[in-house]
């Protein structure tokens, strides 16, 4: 009965996130100019080689047909975890794909094994083969949807690796990493996502492209939560403070995209009647004094755009 209850709870949680997923898909595809990868329910006539690497066929087959492993997920889990111990990408990738299958059927079976799974994903993200890295990003995107594990330090390390890959020179790797991060902010707790994004792994990173990614994701999170909820819910006070502070700092960032997304986020929140009170209350006065001109310009544009 306990297992069934957990499964029902996960199904209810996933169903409430459909609209959040649609927003992220629209936001990312609009920003990147690239066609978004299909969701897990692919059509059979789609060409998987456009979206995936050498494991395209394997992944596509997994998505469109009922896996044989569903008959005995416990046994499949046992064999998959044994394959992960070999630390060979040729055996680890198929094992991870089987684990994704299990996560769609009985995600609770993976809970205790997710730290090991995350360590395997991080190891494969360091692989020099583009098709391996892209496949790992795809699998990570799926696991964020199904298992939603945030156990530290493995979770933090995986997000840090995805942020690094989101700046990769390979366009396919870059886009797949971005979509995995989109899946994270869509399906995981906003507080957890904001914590890792505003850490040294994200907003404080020396790489300007990583800061640009974080700025875009913060805008996405604000739209997912909703301005009214973010600025009115006392339980989100810490999240709001971190978002305010990061957006304020990003207004002075040297990267154009970082500044633009920070402006979009602040303009969205400025429409709330309590924005001024909360913003000046939560953000350090030294930061506010350094962005005073930018704030005036944003408010002016906000007034004339209404």
N, C-alpha and C positions, 0 to 999 in steps of 0.2 A: 504493500500500500504506500509505503514511503517513497519508493522509486517512482511509482505512478504519479504521486503528488508532485514530485520534482519535475517530471516530464511535462505534466499539464501546466505547471507554473512557467516553465521555459517556453512552451508553445504560446501562452498568453502574452508573455513578454515580447516574443518575436512578432506577434501580430500587431502589437501597438506601435511597432517601429517601421511599418510600411511607409507611412508618409515621410518619416525622417529620412529613410533611404532614398525615396524619390527626390527629395530636396537636394541631397548630396550629389546624386547622379546628375541632376540638372546643373547644379553649381559647378561641378568639376568639368563636365563636358563643355560648358560654356566658356570656362576659363582656359582650358587647354587647347580647344579647337580640334581635339581628336575624338573620333567616335569611341563611345564608352564600351568596355567589354560587356558581353551579355551576362545576364544573371545566371544562377546555377541551373535554370531550366532552359538549356539551349535547344534549338531546333536541330533536327538531324541533317538538314540540308545546309547548315551553316558550315563555313570553311574554318575549322579551328586553327589552321596554321597561320591565319592572320593575327590571332590573338595570343597564341602560346608558342613555346619553343619546341624542342624535340619531343617533349612529352604531350604534345597537343592531342594526338589520337587517344592516348591513354586517358587523359583528363576528360576529353569529350565523351568517350564511351562511358566513363564513370558518371557523367552528368545525365545522360539520356536514358540509361537503362538501370533496372534494379540490380544492385550488386549481389553477387553470390554470397558475399560475406555476411549479408544481413540475416542469414539463417542461423549463424552462430557468432554473434559479435564478440563474445568473451574470448573465444578461441582465436578469432582474427586479431583482437587486441594483443593477446599474448605473443603471437608470432610477429606482429608488427613491432612491438617493443623490443623483441630480441633482435630484429633487423636493425633497429636504431643503434644498438650497442656496437655494431660493426664499424660505424663511422665511415662508411663508404657510400658516396653519393648515389652510385648505381643501385644500391639496395635500399638506401634511406628514402629516396624519393617515392618509390612504389609503396613503401611502408607508410609514409605520411599520407599518401592518397587514400590508403585503406582506413587510416585513422579519421580522415575527413568524412568518409562514408559512415563510420561509426558515430561521428559527432552529429550527423543528420538523423540517425535512428535513435541512439541512446547517448546523448551528450554527457550524461552524468557518469558514464563509465570512464570517461577520460579525465575527470577532475583531478584525481590523485597523480596522474601521469603527465599533466600539462607542463610542469617545470622541465621534465626530460624532453618533451616535444619541443618546447620553446628553445632549449639549448641546441637541439638538432637544427631547428630553423635558422638560428643565429650562425651556426657553423656553416650551413649551406649558403647563407647570404655572403659569406667570404669567398665562396667559390669563384674562380675566374671565368667559368663558362656561363655566358649570358642566358642560355636556355634553362640552366639550373636555377639561376637567381630569379628569373621571371616566374618559373614554376613555383618556387618557394613563396614569392609575393602573392601569387594566386591562392595558394593553400592557406597562407596567413589570413588573407581577406576572408576566406570561408570560415576559419576557426574563430575569428572575431565575431562572426555572425552566430555561430552555433554554441561554442563552449563558453566564450566570453570570460576567459581566465585573466586575472590581473595580478597574479601572485608575483611578488618581488623576490629577488632582483631580476628574474628571468624576463618578466614583462617589460621592465625598463630597458633592459639590454636590447630586446627585440625592437622596441619602438625606436631606440637610438639608431639601430642598424637600418631600419626602414627610412628614417629621416636622412641618413647618409646616402642611401640608394636613390632617394627622391631627387638628388642632385647629380645623378650619374650622367655621363656623356652619352650613353646608349638610351635612345628615346623610349624603347620598349621597357627597359628596366625602370627608367624614370617614371613612366606612366603607371606601371604596375605597382610600384612602391607607393605612389600617390593614392592609388585606389585602395590599397591595403590600409593606409592611414585614414582615408575617408570611411572605410568600413569600421575602423576603430571608433572614430568620433560618433558614428551613427548608432552603434550597438552597445557601446560601453558607457559607464557612468560619466557624466560631464565633469564631475569633480576629479575623477581619476585621470581623465584625458587632459584636463587643464593643468593638473599637477605635473605631469610628465612634459607637457608642451612648454610650460613656463620654467622648466628647470635648465640646468646647464646643457642638457642634451638638445634643447630646442631653442627657446627664445633668447637665451644667453650664449648661444653657440657663435663661434667666430666666423663660421661660413655664412655669408650673406644669403645664399640660396636656401639654406635650412631655415633661416629666420623668415624668408619670404613664404616658405611652406607653412610655417607655424602661424604666420599672420593670416593666411588664407583659411587655415583650419579653425582659427579663433572666430573668424567671421561665420564660418559654417556652424560652429557650436552655438553661437548667439542666435542664429536663425532657427536652429533645432530647438533650443530651450524656449525661445520667444522672449522678446524684450520685456513684456509685462511681467512674466514670471521671473526673469533674471533680476529685475530691479525691485520687485515687490516681495519675493519669497525670502524670508529671513534665513532659511536653511542654505541659501545660495550666496550668502554674504561673502564668504571666502573666495568663491569662484568669481563673483563680481569684482572684488578688489583686485584679484590677479589679472582679470581681463582688462580692467581699467588701466592698471599700471603698465601692462605690456603694450596695449594700444597707444598709450601716451608716449612710451619710449620709441615705439615703431614710427611715430610721426616724424622723428628725427633720423631715421635709418637712411643709410646711403643708397639702399636698393629701392628703385621706383615701385616695384610690385608690392614690396613690404609696406611702404607708405600708403599706397593706394588702398590696400585691403584694410589697413588700420583706420583710414579715413572712412571707408564704407561701414566699418563696424561701429565707429563712434557716431556717425551720422544716423545710423539706425537706432542707436540708443538715445540720441538727443531728442527724439520725438516724445520720449516719456517725460511726464511733468516733474518727476523727482530727479531727473538726470543731474542737473547742476548741483543740487544738495548732496547727492550721493557721491558724485565724482570728486568734488572738492573735499569731501570727508574722507574718502578712501585713498586718494593719491597724494603722495608726498608733495609738499609745497614747492620744493626745489625742482621737481619734475614739471609741475604745473607752470612755474615761472619761465621755464625754458621753452615751453610750447604755447605760450600765451597767444602769439600771433596766429599760429595754426588753428587754435581753438576758435578765435574770433572769426577767422575765415570760414571755418566749418559751420559755425552758427549762422553766419551771414548767408551762406549757400543754402543751409537748411531752411531758413525763413523764406528765401526767394524761390525755393523749389516747391513750397507748399501751395 
